[in-house]
Amino acid sequence: MTSRRVLIVMPALNESASVASVIEQVKRALPDGDLLVVDDGSVDDTAQLARAAGAEVARLAVNLGVGGAMRTGFRYAAARGYDVVVQVDADGQHDPDELDALLRGLDDADIVIGSRFAGKGAYKASGPRKYAMVALSIVFSRLAKTRLTDVTSGFKAMGPRAIRLFAGYYPAEYLGDTVESLVMAIRAELTIKEIPVIMRERAGGTPSHSPVKSAVYLGRAGLALLLALVRRRPAVDSSDSA
C-alpha cells in the first residue's frame, strides 16, 4: 500500500483486558506496520501481554500520562527512521479499520486527526466536555485556518515533519498531548486536517476521565490552551531536509 515506514504507538496504562486484542486487530489491519506499546507505569501485566501478542514494548518506570508515553514513541520513531507515527489507544476505542484512511490523509498533510464529530458514527459528548470541545474547535479552526471539530482526539497520524518536531519536544502535561501539541504544530506551520472516523466503546480498563475530572474539564481545557499560546518552546527544525 505504501513505501513509508509506519510505527503504531500505543500508550497503555493497566490495559491488560484489551491490549492483546487491540494489537491483533492493528496487525491485521496494517500488517506492514510496526507496533510499539509504551507501558505507562502499569501495575498489571499489560507489558507481558503486549510482548506475547507480538509488539515491541517500552516500559516507563512511573506514570507520565499520554503525553509522556507519546514523547517516548516519537523519540523511538525518530531514532529508527520511521516516516509515520500513528497514535492508537490500547483500550479498543480506536478502530484499526480506519488506519488506512488516516495514512492516505498524510498525502497532503503533516498531521491527520481522526474526528468523532465530522459526520461518521454517532459519538456524542455531553456536559462540560461538550462545551470545551466546541470552544476548542472554534479557536483551533481559526488558528489552523481549516475546520477542526475534534482537537482532543487521540487517534491521529503524523508524518516526517511532525515526527521531527515532536521528537524534539512533546508536552506531557494534562491535555498537552492534544491542545499544546496542536499549537506547536500550527506555530511550526505544519498542515493539519481531519477525517471522519468511528469511535468504539472501551474494550476494557478504566476511563481516564472520572466524573470529577469531567466537571472541571472546561476550565482545564481553557487553561491548557492559554498556557500553550503564551508559552515559548525551544525552536525545533521541522522542515524537510534537502
KAMO-V71748 format. One record per backbone hydrogen bond with DSSP energy under -1.0 kcal/mol. CO is the residue of the C=O (numbers start at 0). NH is the residue of the N-H. Records with the same first field share a line. If there is no record, write none. Layout:
CO = NH, NH
This chain:
4 = 82, 83
5 = 33
6 = 85
7 = 35
8 = 87
9 = 37
11 = 39
14 = 17, 18
17 = 21
18 = 22
19 = 23
20 = 24
21 = 25
22 = 26
23 = 27
24 = 28
25 = 29
29 = 32
33 = 7
34 = 55
35 = 9
36 = 57
37 = 11
38 = 40, 59
44 = 48
45 = 49
46 = 50
47 = 51
48 = 52
49 = 54
50 = 53
55 = 36
57 = 38
64 = 68
65 = 69
66 = 70
67 = 71
68 = 72
69 = 73
70 = 74
71 = 75
72 = 76
73 = 77
74 = 78
75 = 79
76 = 81
83 = 6
84 = 157
85 = 8
90 = 202
92 = 199
94 = 97
95 = 98
97 = 101
98 = 102
99 = 103
100 = 104
102 = 105
103 = 106
104 = 107
109 = 158
110 = 192
111 = 156
112 = 194
114 = 196
126 = 130
127 = 131
128 = 132
129 = 133
130 = 134
131 = 135
132 = 136
133 = 137
134 = 138
135 = 139
136 = 140
137 = 141
138 = 142
139 = 143
140 = 145
149 = 152
154 = 113
155 = 86
156 = 111
157 = 84
158 = 162
159 = 163
160 = 164
161 = 165
162 = 166
163 = 167
164 = 168
172 = 175
174 = 178
175 = 180
177 = 181
178 = 182
179 = 183
180 = 184
181 = 185
182 = 186
183 = 187
184 = 189
185 = 188
190 = 109, 110
192 = 112
194 = 114
209 = 213
210 = 214
215 = 219
216 = 220
217 = 221
218 = 222
219 = 223
220 = 224
221 = 225
222 = 226
223 = 227
224 = 228
225 = 229
226 = 230
